[in-house]
Amino acid sequence: MSRLTFKTQMYLSLGFFVICMIMSYFTKLGIFHNIGWIVYGLFFIIHPVWPKSWDCHEHRKLKLGCRIAGALAILVGLITRFGV
């Protein structure tokens, strides 16, 4: 199986995020917002990717930055209470 590119991973994660928002709207349950944020963050913690234009930088720092951004997205999902 080939590795996901940044563009593909962004489309997949944003697609899942939008599906969670739609489910939240129709079910009137705010927990789907939180699940969307958490899964979005997990995408970047498990598989850190970055745009090709940033590929000239040190890969270790880029992976760390992607994982920190994923952790921040998970943190938003855990501490924010979304009302519908």
Residue pairs with C-beta under 8 A, 6 or more apart in sequence:
3 47
3 49
4 12
4 47
4 49
5 49
6 49
6 50
6 51
6 52
9 43
9 44
9 47
9 49
12 43
13 39
13 40
13 43
13 44
14 40
16 36
16 39
16 40
17 36
17 37
17 39
17 40
19 36
20 32
20 33
20 35
20 36
20 39
21 32
21 33
21 36
23 29
23 32
24 30
24 31
24 32
24 33
24 36
24 82
24 84
25 84
28 84
29 84
30 81
30 82
30 83
30 84
33 77
33 80
33 82
33 84
34 77
34 78
34 80
34 82
35 77
36 77
37 73
37 74
37 76
37 77
37 80
38 73
38 74
38 77
38 78
40 70
40 73
40 77
41 69
41 70
41 71
41 72
41 73
41 74
41 75
41 76
41 77
42 70
42 74
43 70
44 66
44 67
44 69
44 70
44 73
45 66
45 67
45 70
45 71
45 74
48 62
48 63
48 66
48 67
48 70
49 66
50 62
50 65
50 66
54 62
